[in-house]
Amino acid sequence: MRQIVVGTRGSALALAQTRQIVARLKEEWPEIEFRIQTITTRGDKEQGALKGDKGFFTKEIEEALLASRIDIAVHSLKDLPTENPEGLEIASIPRRVDARDALVGRSGMKSLKDLPQGAVVGTSSTRRKALLKAYRPDLELRDLRGNVDTRLAALGRGEYDAIVLAAAGLIRMDLRNRIDEFLDVGILLPAPGQGALALQTRADDDLVIETAYSINDADTDDRITAERSFLHAIGMGCMAPVGALATIEKGALKLEGAIAAPDGSTVIRASIEGDPEECEALGEELAEGMLQQGARELVK
């Protein structure tokens, strides 16, 4: 029996989503033995640090992949830089879970609109902070770092009135019941790739690529390609105050983009529609249009 080693971070969320991926792969390839190997990244060691733009949660996993210590890397796609290291490729993007952000609040604080004046909201995402400030400038936004369980524990201790997390993480950890509100994308446009996973492989390992690709979801792939193309063309990293969300309805792909000043004083939003097969070009076109609308100054 052939063995394929699947690498991931060791957080509860990373392990939960990797186990779900391995279960899918086993359904397609019962003759292969899959083994999960956890890898500690810089992001795991420095949870209190500000995230860098590239490789904060991925570099060590990619190094293990290049060294053939693992065969498939499972990443949260929103953490993955838009350019693959030489010798690696994204072989598969499985079906996306809900891309929206979610609000989890203390008793009586169950929706963003109804939070009291000056409520303390926890998030360290520059995108979430900027768009929340644009919508509710009265809110007090405080940094919130760590894994999902760490963040929920901080809320439970009363350090925040509410916290904002990716809905997908809570869903994958069977914590959907903790979500008090799925936040409207008209207020909080998700990060490019949020809610999706990437299966990364060595570019020359044809058998592993075929194995990973068996659970690829074509619509999700097109949507993510459009969002990441937009992020790359806009010239900002995955930790910047940029949102993007692509949807496919009735055979057409709609891509929405948002770029914000960090203090929320300016938000530029735009959208574009076209053929899903042109997903990469649509992302580039939307970015160019927004740069001409004034986003270039925000990028600077």
PyMOL commands that set and color helices and strands:
alter all, ss='L'
color gray80, all
select helices_A, chain A and resi 12-28+42-45+59-66+77-79+126-135+148-156+167-172+176-178+206-213+218-234+276-299
alter helices_A, ss='H'
color red, helices_A
select strands_A, chain A and resi 2-8+32-38+72-76+88-92+101-105+120-122+140-142+162-166+181-182+197-202+242-249+252-260+267-274
alter strands_A, ss='S'
color yellow, strands_A
deselect
rebuild
show_as cartoon
